[in-house]
Amino acid sequence: MSKIMGHQFHLDTSNPRFPISGGYASFPAGRDTIVDTPIEPVETEAEMVAHASERPRASVWLWRPWYAKLWWAGIAIYWLGKAGSIYSSILDQFYSSALGGLLNVAFFPPLALMVLGLGFARARFEWSDWEFVEPTHEQMFPKRSVGGMRDPYADPLDPRSGALHWRRVDGTP
């Protein structure tokens, strides 16, 4: 006899308190044909697979162009030299100079990632079905009260706020 760990639940259809098909509703066993029917036709699914296969890849923009390879190689060389500046005073003088500081910014790896990733971001937005719409005037400039707050009842300069802000710190009117 095998030892069972935990609880084991059985569906007992003979229980009169929980009938599977009662007077109010019946629940047939098996697949629900209404729910399981595809919404999209088969041709559209094939187009979706083809569309997913042509999705832009980040490696095309981050590694493949010649300038990306040159930049990443320059980053590796720069930072290896910076690590070597601990042992060499000549390298330390170079990396402590203004040109070294400028190159520190130019060869900062997150900067290369952001600049090279711009092409990928453009291609990804072009590939996706996102639409950029110009915001309305109400979204750009929401209505504000006299003091510049969005809620006129929280604005002490707005007369609609009432006597809420005319109290003293100690609570006396």
N, C-alpha and C positions, 0 to 999 in steps of 0.2 A: 504494500500500500504506500503510495507516494504522499509525502507530507506537503500540504499546500500552505504557502506563506501568504498572509494578508487575507482580505475578504474575497469571497467568491459570490457573485450574484447570478441568479438564474432567472430567466423569464418564465414565469408560471402563467400559462394562458388559461388555466382552469380556475383562477382566482375570480370569484364573482364581483369583488370590489373594483377591479380594474379590467373591464372587458376590452378586447381589442376592437371589436365592432359593437358599438352600443346603439341605443335608440337615437342619439343625436348626430353622430357622424360615423363613417366607416373609413378605415385606413387600410387600403389594400397593400399587400406585400409586394415587393419588387421595385422596379424603376418607375419613376414618375415621368411620363412621356412629355408632359407640358414643361416641366422644369429642365429636363435633359435635352430638349431640342436646341440645336445651335442657333444663335441669333444671327450670326454672319454666315453667308454661303461659303462653300468649300473654296471657291476661287479667291475670295477675300482672305481666307486663312493662308492660302499659298502665297498671296501677295504680301501678307504680313510677315511670313517667314523670309521672303526675299527682301523685304524692307528691313527686317532685323539683321540680315546678313550684311547689308551694305551700311550698317551703322558706323559712324566714324570712330576710329580708334585713336587713343591719345598717343600711342607710340609713333604714329605717322608724323605728328607735329613735334613731339618731344625728342625723338632720336634720329629719324631718317634724314632730314635736310642736312646739307653740308655745314651750314652755319650752326646748327644745333650740335653736331658732332664736334665742331671746332670749339664752341663755347664750353661744352661739358669737358672736353680735354683741357682747355685753358683753366677751368675751375679746378680740376684735379691737380694740374701742375702748380697753380698758384697756392693752393692750400698745402700741398706737400712742401713747397718752399717756405711757407709760413711756419710749418711744423719744424723745418730745418733751421729756422732763424733762432731757435733756442741754442743751437750749437755753434752758429757762425755769427760773428759780430758784423760782417759786411751785409749779410742778409737781414740782420736785425736793424741796421741803419736804413736799409731800403724799405722794409715793411713798417718802420716808424715814421717815414717821410710822408709828405702830403700826397705824392703819387701812389704810395702804398695804401693810404687810406681811400683814395679814389678807386683803386683796383679792388680793394676790399668790398666796396659797394658793387662794382661791376661784376665781380666773380662770386657774389653771394648766391648760393644755390637756390634759395627760394625766389630770388629775383629772376633767375633764368627760367625757373618753372612757371612763374607768372607770365613772363613775356612770351615764352614759347607756347604756353597754354592758351594764349589769346586766339590763335588760329584754330585750335581744337574747339574752343568755346563757340566761335562763330560757326564752324561747321556743324557742331552739335545742335545749336539753335536752328540752323537752317534745315537740318535733317528732321528735327522734331516738328510737331504740328502746333507749336506755341505761336501765338500771335501777340505782338506787342502793340497795344493801343495807347493813344495819348490820353492821359487822365483828364477828366472833366474839370471845369473851373471850380466846382464845389469840392472836388477831391484835392485840388492843389491849394485852394484858399478856403478852408472851412470858415463858416460864420463864427465870429468870436464876439465876446462881450466888450464893454467899454475898456476894461483894464487889460484886454488881450487874452483872457482865459476862455476856454470853450464852454465852461459851465457858468452861466451868468449868476447863479445862486451862490457860487463859491468866490465870486469876484467882489472885493470890498468897494470897488469904484462903481459898480453897477447898482442902480437904485432898486433893481428887482431882487437883490440879495436880502433886503429887509434889514432889520435891526440886529442881525446875527453878528456883524462885525463891529457894531458900535459899543460892545461891552468892553470893560476894562480887564486887565489881566487878573485882578483879584476877584472878578465875578460881579462886581457892583455895576449898576447901570449908569 
